[in-house]
Amino acid sequence: MIVRLYTGDDGQAYFEDLNVPAGDTEIVALQAGADMTYRRFPNGTFNDWHNAPRVQYVIVLSGQMEIGIGDGTKRMFNPGDILQVEDLTGQGHTTRSVGERIVASVGLAV
């Protein structure tokens, strides 16, 4: 599953389900000099409203990640799920860890 998290014209964050690439090989342009960052969060970690630091993929490796947006919608992401984060402005989103969460993130070219 790939889900896009972006800021709408009203400054609120929204989810959009993206089609998983159907081909055998897909190439994604990375941000110049992009590295892959791994982060570990203890169970129950909560990050209040914040924006993404860059346009990036966040890939859940273990645990679960719950993302909340301004209209009250919350979505749970499981190991193997990919979040394409683009909400650099506006209200942003919240993040909560369910179980010890480990994620990898990599910057995307815009």
N, C-alpha and C positions, 0 to 999 in steps of 0.2 A: 504494500500500500504506500502510495506517495500522496501526501496532503500538502497543499500550499496554504500558508498562513500569511495574509497580506493586509495592508491598510487600505480601506475604501476611501472614497472621496469625502465621506463624513468624519474621517479620523478614527473610525472604529476598525478593529481587526475582524477578519472573516476567514473561514475555512473554504477551500475549494478542493474537491477530490480530483486528482489528475489521473489520466490514463497511464498505466504502466507501459513503458515501451514494449512494442510487440516484436521487434526484430531480435536477431540473435546477438547483435552487438549494438550498443548505443554509446555515443561519445558525448560527454557533458563538459562544456568549457569551464575551467576552474579560474578563480581569481588569480591574477598574476602574483606569483610568490606564495600562493596558498599552501598552508600546511594542514595536516589533519590533527585535531586536538581531541584528546580523550579526557573526559571528566567523570568523576565518581561523586554521587550524592547519596547520603544516608537516607534510609526510609523516613518518610514524613517531611523531608525538606520542602519548604514552600518559598517560592520567590514571588513576591507581590508584583503588581503591575510594572512591567518593563518592556522595552523594545529590544529587538534583535540588534546585536552589535554590527552585523554585516548581513548581506544576503548569503545564505548558507543552507546546506543540507545538515540536518541533525538526525543521526541514525541511532536508534535505540538498540543497544547491545544486550543489556540485561535489565531486569526490573521493568517497571512501567512508568510512563510519563503522562500526567494529566495536564492538558492545556485548557485554560479558561479564557473566554473572550467577553467583551463588554455587554453583549445581550444575554449573558448568563449561560450560554452554551459551553459545555465541557466535553472534550474528546480524550479518550485514553489511547495511548500509543504503546505497543508491545514490541518485544525484541524482533528486529527485522523491519519494523516500520520506519519510513523516512518522512521527515517533516521538512518541507522546503520553506524556510523562514524568510519573509520579506517585509515584516512590519517594522520598518526602521523609524517611523514617525507615528504620531497619534497616541491613543491610549495604551496600545501594546496588549500584552497578554500576561496571564499568571501561569506558573508552572509548579506542579507538585509531584514529588516522587512517591511511588507505591512500591515498596521493597527497595533494596539497594539498587539504585539506577546508575548504569554506566552508559554514556553516550559518546559518539564520535561526531565531530562537526568539521566541515570543510567549506571554505568560502567559494562562492560561485561567481563567475563573470556576469556582469550586468550590462 
